[in-house]
Amino acid sequence: MGQARIFGGTLFLNQSLYALQSGQGPQTVVLLHGFGGCHGLWRPVQQALARDARVLAYDLPGHGGSLDWPEAGPAKVAVRAILADLEERGVDRFHIAGHSMGGAIAAMMALAAPSRVASLTLLAPGGFGEEINGRLLRRYAAATSEEQIRACLETMTGWPNPVPDEAVEALAEMRRHPGQTDKLVEIAASIARDGRQGVIAREKLAELPMPVAVVWGILDGVLPVHQANGLPPLFALHLIPAAGHMLPEEKPELVTEIIRRTMR
Protein backbone atom coordinates (compact mmCIF):
# COMPACT_ATOMS: atom_id res chain seq x y z
CA MET A 1 0.00 0.00 0.00
CA GLY A 2 1.56 3.32 -1.05
CA GLN A 3 1.00 6.58 0.75
CA ALA A 4 1.65 10.32 0.45
CA ARG A 5 1.03 13.41 2.61
CA ILE A 6 -1.73 15.89 1.78
CA PHE A 7 -3.88 18.42 3.74
CA GLY A 8 -1.92 17.55 6.89
CA GLY A 9 -3.11 13.92 6.86
CA THR A 10 -2.14 10.74 5.11
CA LEU A 11 -3.37 9.84 1.66
CA PHE A 12 -3.52 6.07 1.38
CA LEU A 13 -3.57 4.21 -1.91
CA ASN A 14 -5.09 0.74 -2.18
CA GLN A 15 -5.71 -0.57 -5.69
CA SER A 16 -6.26 3.03 -6.83
CA LEU A 17 -8.78 3.73 -4.00
CA TYR A 18 -7.76 6.86 -2.09
CA ALA A 19 -8.63 7.98 1.42
CA LEU A 20 -7.25 10.86 3.45
CA GLN A 21 -6.69 9.76 7.04
CA SER A 22 -6.31 12.10 9.98
CA GLY A 23 -6.73 11.94 13.74
CA GLN A 24 -6.62 9.14 16.28
CA GLY A 25 -9.10 7.72 18.70
CA PRO A 26 -11.19 4.71 19.63
CA GLN A 27 -13.77 5.39 16.90
CA THR A 28 -13.41 5.56 13.11
CA VAL A 29 -15.47 7.93 10.97
CA VAL A 30 -15.81 7.44 7.22
CA LEU A 31 -16.70 10.46 5.03
CA LEU A 32 -18.06 10.08 1.49
CA HIS A 33 -18.39 13.10 -0.81
CA GLY A 34 -21.05 13.69 -3.44
CA PHE A 35 -20.94 13.32 -7.22
CA GLY A 36 -18.18 15.34 -8.86
CA GLY A 37 -16.51 16.06 -5.52
CA CYS A 38 -13.41 14.87 -3.72
CA HIS A 39 -12.19 14.15 -0.20
CA GLY A 40 -10.88 17.72 0.20
CA LEU A 41 -14.42 19.14 0.37
CA TRP A 42 -14.71 17.59 3.84
CA ARG A 43 -11.64 19.42 5.16
CA PRO A 44 -13.29 21.58 7.89
CA VAL A 45 -15.50 18.69 9.02
CA GLN A 46 -12.63 16.22 8.95
CA GLN A 47 -10.32 18.49 10.92
CA ALA A 48 -12.95 18.95 13.63
CA LEU A 49 -13.82 15.26 13.91
CA ALA A 50 -10.15 14.26 13.91
CA ARG A 51 -9.64 15.88 17.32
CA ASP A 52 -10.91 12.72 18.98
CA ALA A 53 -11.45 10.11 16.24
CA ARG A 54 -9.74 8.43 13.32
CA VAL A 55 -11.27 9.95 10.18
CA LEU A 56 -11.07 8.59 6.63
CA ALA A 57 -12.30 10.84 3.80
CA TYR A 58 -12.48 8.83 0.59
CA ASP A 59 -12.28 9.77 -3.05
CA LEU A 60 -15.16 7.74 -4.48
CA PRO A 61 -14.38 5.41 -7.39
CA GLY A 62 -14.12 7.47 -10.58
CA HIS A 63 -13.18 10.64 -8.68
CA GLY A 64 -9.83 12.26 -7.88
CA GLY A 65 -7.29 9.77 -6.57
CA SER A 66 -9.74 6.93 -7.24
CA LEU A 67 -10.28 7.88 -10.88
CA ASP A 68 -8.93 4.62 -12.29
CA TRP A 69 -10.93 2.25 -10.09
CA PRO A 70 -12.23 -0.57 -12.33
CA GLU A 71 -15.84 -0.18 -13.52
CA ALA A 72 -16.26 2.98 -11.43
CA GLY A 73 -19.64 4.67 -11.54
CA PRO A 74 -22.37 2.40 -10.10
CA ALA A 75 -22.99 2.84 -6.37
CA LYS A 76 -22.69 -0.90 -5.78
CA VAL A 77 -19.10 -0.79 -7.07
CA ALA A 78 -18.26 1.92 -4.52
CA VAL A 79 -19.99 -0.01 -1.73
CA ARG A 80 -17.89 -3.12 -2.35
CA ALA A 81 -14.67 -1.14 -2.80
CA ILE A 82 -14.96 0.89 0.40
CA LEU A 83 -16.10 -2.01 2.57
CA ALA A 84 -13.17 -4.09 1.29
CA ASP A 85 -10.72 -1.23 1.84
CA LEU A 86 -11.90 -0.74 5.42
CA GLU A 87 -11.57 -4.46 6.07
CA GLU A 88 -8.02 -4.41 4.74
CA ARG A 89 -7.22 -1.53 7.10
CA GLY A 90 -8.51 -3.60 10.00
CA VAL A 91 -11.56 -1.37 10.58
CA ASP A 92 -14.28 -3.74 11.72
CA ARG A 93 -16.80 -1.14 12.88
CA PHE A 94 -17.17 2.50 11.89
CA HIS A 95 -19.43 5.53 11.76
CA ILE A 96 -20.23 6.85 8.30
CA ALA A 97 -21.40 10.16 6.87
CA GLY A 98 -22.24 10.58 3.21
CA HIS A 99 -23.33 13.53 1.09
CA SER A 100 -25.59 13.26 -1.98
CA MET A 101 -24.29 10.34 -4.07
CA GLY A 102 -22.04 9.54 -1.12
CA GLY A 103 -25.16 9.42 1.04
CA ALA A 104 -26.72 6.79 -1.21
CA ILE A 105 -23.49 4.78 -1.07
CA ALA A 106 -23.36 5.15 2.74
CA ALA A 107 -26.94 3.89 3.08
CA MET A 108 -26.19 0.94 0.81
CA MET A 109 -23.08 0.13 2.85
CA ALA A 110 -25.22 0.10 6.01
CA LEU A 111 -27.72 -2.21 4.32
CA ALA A 112 -24.96 -4.50 3.08
CA ALA A 113 -23.04 -4.68 6.38
CA PRO A 114 -25.31 -3.45 9.20
CA SER A 115 -23.21 -5.02 11.95
CA ARG A 116 -20.18 -2.96 10.88
CA VAL A 117 -21.87 0.45 10.77
CA ALA A 118 -22.16 2.08 14.21
CA SER A 119 -24.06 5.15 13.01
CA LEU A 120 -25.19 6.69 9.74
CA THR A 121 -25.44 10.39 8.87
CA LEU A 122 -26.93 11.17 5.46
CA LEU A 123 -26.65 14.67 3.99
CA ALA A 124 -29.17 15.31 1.18
CA PRO A 125 -28.71 11.66 0.17
CA GLY A 126 -29.27 10.28 -3.28
CA GLY A 127 -31.75 7.47 -3.71
CA PHE A 128 -34.52 8.85 -1.47
CA GLY A 129 -36.78 9.83 -4.38
CA GLU A 130 -36.82 9.73 -8.16
CA GLU A 131 -36.49 13.47 -8.85
CA ILE A 132 -33.01 14.84 -9.54
CA ASN A 133 -31.78 17.95 -11.32
CA GLY A 134 -30.17 16.06 -14.19
CA ARG A 135 -29.46 19.14 -16.30
CA LEU A 136 -27.44 20.74 -13.50
CA LEU A 137 -25.68 17.45 -12.81
CA ARG A 138 -24.60 17.12 -16.44
CA ARG A 139 -23.43 20.73 -16.56
CA TYR A 140 -21.44 20.21 -13.36
CA ALA A 141 -19.89 17.04 -14.76
CA ALA A 142 -18.63 18.87 -17.85
CA ALA A 143 -17.36 21.96 -16.00
CA THR A 144 -13.58 22.32 -16.10
CA SER A 145 -12.67 25.98 -15.52
CA GLU A 146 -12.97 27.63 -12.12
CA GLU A 147 -15.61 29.97 -13.57
CA GLN A 148 -17.75 27.06 -14.79
CA ILE A 149 -17.35 25.13 -11.55
CA ARG A 150 -18.21 28.19 -9.44
CA ALA A 151 -21.35 28.84 -11.53
CA CYS A 152 -22.55 25.28 -10.90
CA LEU A 153 -21.77 25.45 -7.19
CA GLU A 154 -23.61 28.78 -6.92
CA THR A 155 -26.72 27.01 -8.22
CA MET A 156 -26.25 24.09 -5.83
CA THR A 157 -25.58 26.29 -2.80
CA GLY A 158 -28.25 28.05 -0.76
CA TRP A 159 -28.25 31.71 -1.69
CA PRO A 160 -27.33 33.01 1.83
CA ASN A 161 -24.05 31.07 1.78
CA PRO A 162 -20.88 31.87 -0.19
CA VAL A 163 -19.16 29.28 -2.36
CA PRO A 164 -15.75 28.58 -0.75
CA ASP A 165 -12.81 29.49 -2.98
CA GLU A 166 -10.96 26.45 -1.64
CA ALA A 167 -13.70 24.14 -2.91
CA VAL A 168 -13.61 25.68 -6.38
CA GLU A 169 -9.82 25.37 -6.54
CA ALA A 170 -9.83 21.75 -5.32
CA LEU A 171 -12.43 20.71 -7.90
CA ALA A 172 -10.65 22.52 -10.73
CA GLU A 173 -7.38 20.82 -9.80
CA MET A 174 -9.08 17.41 -9.72
CA ARG A 175 -10.60 17.93 -13.16
CA ARG A 176 -7.24 18.73 -14.70
CA HIS A 177 -6.31 15.06 -14.40
CA PRO A 178 -6.54 13.32 -17.80
CA GLY A 179 -9.80 11.47 -18.20
CA GLN A 180 -11.51 12.94 -15.14
CA THR A 181 -14.10 15.06 -16.96
CA ASP A 182 -14.99 12.27 -19.36
CA LYS A 183 -15.54 9.94 -16.41
CA LEU A 184 -17.78 12.44 -14.62
CA VAL A 185 -19.87 12.93 -17.76
CA GLU A 186 -20.25 9.15 -18.00
CA ILE A 187 -21.28 8.82 -14.34
CA ALA A 188 -23.74 11.73 -14.57
CA ALA A 189 -25.49 10.06 -17.49
CA SER A 190 -25.87 6.85 -15.48
CA ILE A 191 -27.14 8.61 -12.33
CA ALA A 192 -29.90 10.70 -13.93
CA ARG A 193 -31.43 8.62 -16.68
CA ASP A 194 -34.41 10.47 -18.18
CA GLY A 195 -34.25 12.95 -15.31
CA ARG A 196 -34.79 10.21 -12.70
CA GLN A 197 -32.52 8.42 -10.26
CA GLY A 198 -32.70 5.01 -8.66
CA VAL A 199 -34.51 4.75 -5.33
CA ILE A 200 -33.62 2.83 -2.17
CA ALA A 201 -36.74 1.10 -0.81
CA ARG A 202 -38.01 2.73 2.39
CA GLU A 203 -38.92 -0.63 3.87
CA LYS A 204 -35.26 -1.65 3.61
CA LEU A 205 -34.11 1.59 5.24
CA ALA A 206 -36.58 1.01 8.08
CA GLU A 207 -34.75 -2.21 8.96
CA LEU A 208 -31.44 -0.46 9.68
CA PRO A 209 -30.47 -1.13 13.33
CA MET A 210 -28.02 1.73 13.87
CA PRO A 211 -28.80 5.40 14.72
CA VAL A 212 -29.57 7.27 11.48
CA ALA A 213 -29.69 11.04 10.92
CA VAL A 214 -30.88 12.66 7.70
CA VAL A 215 -29.96 16.29 7.01
CA TRP A 216 -31.49 18.34 4.19
CA GLY A 217 -31.21 21.97 3.11
CA ILE A 218 -34.58 23.62 2.48
CA LEU A 219 -33.05 25.45 -0.51
CA ASP A 220 -31.70 22.30 -2.17
CA GLY A 221 -31.77 22.71 -5.97
CA VAL A 222 -30.39 19.26 -6.80
CA LEU A 223 -32.54 16.87 -4.76
CA PRO A 224 -35.85 18.32 -3.52
CA VAL A 225 -36.28 18.48 0.23
CA HIS A 226 -39.65 16.70 0.10
CA GLN A 227 -37.67 13.49 -0.48
CA ALA A 228 -37.12 13.60 3.30
CA ASN A 229 -40.86 13.06 3.84
CA GLY A 230 -42.05 9.71 5.14
CA LEU A 231 -38.76 8.55 6.64
CA PRO A 232 -38.75 5.64 9.09
CA PRO A 233 -39.90 6.93 12.49
CA LEU A 234 -36.61 6.30 14.29
CA PHE A 235 -34.61 8.39 11.83
CA ALA A 236 -33.56 11.81 13.18
CA LEU A 237 -34.46 14.44 10.55
CA HIS A 238 -32.73 17.83 10.44
CA LEU A 239 -34.12 20.39 7.98
CA ILE A 240 -31.76 23.36 7.53
CA PRO A 241 -33.64 26.55 6.48
CA ALA A 242 -30.73 28.59 5.09
CA ALA A 243 -28.89 25.87 3.19
CA GLY A 244 -28.91 24.28 -0.23
CA HIS A 245 -27.44 21.02 -1.45
CA MET A 246 -23.76 21.51 -0.55
CA LEU A 247 -24.13 20.95 3.18
CA PRO A 248 -20.51 20.01 4.09
CA GLU A 249 -19.28 23.27 2.55
CA GLU A 250 -22.21 25.48 3.56
CA LYS A 251 -22.66 24.36 7.17
CA PRO A 252 -19.51 22.50 8.28
CA GLU A 253 -19.93 23.27 12.00
CA LEU A 254 -23.55 22.10 12.02
CA VAL A 255 -22.71 19.00 9.98
CA THR A 256 -19.91 18.15 12.42
CA GLU A 257 -22.23 18.53 15.40
CA ILE A 258 -24.93 16.33 13.85
CA ILE A 259 -22.38 13.62 13.02
CA ARG A 260 -21.11 13.70 16.60
CA ARG A 261 -24.64 13.65 18.01
CA THR A 262 -25.51 10.63 15.84
CA MET A 263 -22.32 8.88 16.94
CA ARG A 264 -23.31 9.31 20.58
RALIN-V661822 format. One record per backbone hydrogen bond with DSSP energy under -1.0 kcal/mol. NH is the residue of the N-H (numbers start at 1). CO is the residue of the C=O. E is the energy in kcal/mol with one decimal. If there is no record, write none. Layout:
# RALIN-V661822
nh-><NH	NH>
co-><CO	CO>
e-><E	E>
This chain:
# RALIN-V661822
nh-><4	6	9	10	11	12	13	14	17	19	20	21	22	29	30	31	32	37	41	42	43	46	47	48	49	50	51	52	54	55	56	57	58	59	62	63	66	67	69	72	78	79	80	81	82	83	84	85	86	87	88	89	90	91	94	95	96	97	98	99	100	102	104	105	106	107	108	109	110	111	112	113	116	118	120	121	122	123	124	126	133	134	137	138	139	140	141	142	149	150	151	152	153	154	155	156	157	161	168	169	170	171	172	173	174	175	176	177	180	183	184	185	186	187	188	189	190	191	192	193	196	197	200	205	206	207	208	213	214	215	216	218	219	220	227	228	229	235	236	238	240	243	245	247	250	251	255	256	257	258	259	260	261	262	263	264>
co-><11	9	6	21	4	19	2	17	14	12	57	10	55	54	95	56	97	34	38	39	40	42	43	44	45	46	48	49	27	22	29	20	31	18	66	60	63	64	66	69	74	75	76	77	78	79	80	81	82	83	84	85	87	86	116	28	119	30	121	32	123	99	100	101	102	103	104	105	106	107	108	109	113	94	211	96	213	98	215	100	222	132	133	134	135	136	137	138	145	146	147	148	149	150	151	152	153	158	164	165	166	167	168	169	170	171	173	174	177	179	180	181	182	183	184	185	186	187	188	196	193	130	127	201	202	204	205	120	236	122	238	240	243	217	224	225	226	232	212	214	216	240	156	245	246	247	251	252	253	254	255	256	257	258	259	260>
e-><-1.8	-1.3	-2.5	-2.7	-3.4	-2.7	-2.3	-1.7	-1.8	-1.3	-3.0	-3.5	-2.0	-3.0	-2.8	-2.8	-2.3	-2.0	-1.6	-1.9	-1.7	-3.4	-2.8	-1.7	-2.6	-2.3	-1.2	-1.5	-2.7	-2.9	-2.9	-2.5	-2.1	-2.4	-2.9	-2.1	-2.7	-1.6	-1.7	-1.5	-1.3	-2.6	-2.0	-2.3	-2.7	-2.2	-2.2	-2.2	-2.6	-2.0	-2.2	-1.7	-1.2	-2.8	-2.7	-3.0	-2.1	-2.8	-2.2	-2.4	-2.7	-2.3	-1.8	-2.2	-2.3	-2.5	-2.2	-2.2	-2.1	-2.0	-2.2	-2.5	-1.7	-2.9	-2.4	-2.5	-3.1	-3.0	-3.5	-2.7	-1.9	-2.1	-2.1	-2.5	-2.0	-2.6	-2.2	-1.6	-2.6	-2.6	-2.0	-1.8	-2.5	-2.5	-1.3	-1.7	-1.7	-2.3	-1.7	-2.5	-2.4	-2.3	-2.2	-2.3	-2.1	-2.0	-1.0	-1.5	-2.2	-1.9	-2.2	-2.5	-2.0	-2.5	-2.9	-1.8	-1.3	-2.1	-2.1	-1.1	-1.6	-1.8	-3.3	-1.8	-2.4	-1.3	-1.8	-2.6	-3.0	-3.0	-2.5	-2.7	-2.7	-1.6	-2.0	-2.2	-1.8	-1.9	-2.8	-3.1	-3.1	-1.0	-2.8	-1.8	-2.7	-2.8	-2.7	-2.4	-2.1	-2.4	-2.4	-2.4	-2.6	-2.5	-2.3	-1.7>
